[in-house]
Amino acid sequence: MTLVEVATAVRATLDRVYGKVSFDQSRREDRARLMALEELMDVAKAFESVPPRLAERLGPQPPA
């Protein structure tokens, strides 16, 4: 998989798992989970916007 494909798959998976979950921001655990999910989504979004030439040079990436 390319870096863009991995990032897209990560975002799709997070959306499938957490897309309809409600978080109670008054609960510390929910706030922490929400912040972590937002960071993961931001990183995946950044990887999706890697210039094609750079992604090509990086080559296939393991989904892990």
C-alpha positions as CSV (number, residue, x, y, z in Angstrom):
1,M,0.0,0.0,0.0
2,T,1.2,3.5,-0.7
3,L,1.4,6.0,2.2
4,V,-1.7,7.7,0.9
5,E,-3.6,4.4,0.8
6,V,-2.6,3.6,4.3
7,A,-3.6,7.0,5.6
8,T,-7.0,6.8,3.8
9,A,-7.6,3.3,5.3
10,V,-6.7,4.6,8.8
11,R,-9.1,7.5,8.5
12,A,-11.9,5.2,7.1
13,T,-11.4,2.7,9.9
14,L,-11.5,5.4,12.6
15,D,-14.6,6.8,11.1
16,R,-16.3,3.4,10.9
17,V,-15.4,2.6,14.5
18,Y,-15.9,6.0,16.1
19,G,-17.9,8.0,13.6
20,K,-21.2,7.7,15.6
21,V,-19.8,7.5,19.1
22,S,-20.7,10.3,21.4
23,F,-18.0,11.6,23.8
24,D,-18.8,13.2,27.1
25,Q,-16.3,16.0,27.4
26,S,-16.9,16.2,31.1
27,R,-15.3,12.8,31.5
28,R,-11.5,12.8,31.5
29,E,-11.3,9.5,29.6
30,D,-13.6,10.6,26.9
31,R,-11.7,13.9,26.5
32,A,-8.4,12.0,26.2
33,R,-9.8,9.5,23.7
34,L,-11.3,12.3,21.6
35,M,-8.0,14.3,21.6
36,A,-6.1,11.2,20.5
37,L,-8.5,10.4,17.7
38,E,-8.3,14.0,16.5
39,E,-4.5,13.8,16.4
40,L,-4.6,10.5,14.5
41,M,-7.1,11.9,12.0
42,D,-4.9,15.0,11.5
43,V,-1.8,12.9,11.0
44,A,-3.6,10.7,8.5
45,K,-4.9,13.7,6.7
46,A,-1.4,15.1,6.5
47,F,-0.1,11.8,5.0
48,E,-2.8,11.9,2.4
49,S,-1.5,15.2,1.2
50,V,2.1,14.1,0.8
51,P,3.2,15.1,-2.7
52,P,3.0,12.2,-5.1
53,R,6.7,12.2,-6.0
54,L,7.6,12.0,-2.3
55,A,5.1,9.2,-1.7
56,E,6.5,7.3,-4.7
57,R,10.0,7.7,-3.3
58,L,8.9,6.3,0.1
59,G,7.5,3.3,-1.7
60,P,5.0,0.8,-0.3
61,Q,4.2,1.2,3.4
62,P,3.0,-1.5,5.8
63,P,-0.4,-0.7,7.2
64,A,0.9,-1.2,10.7
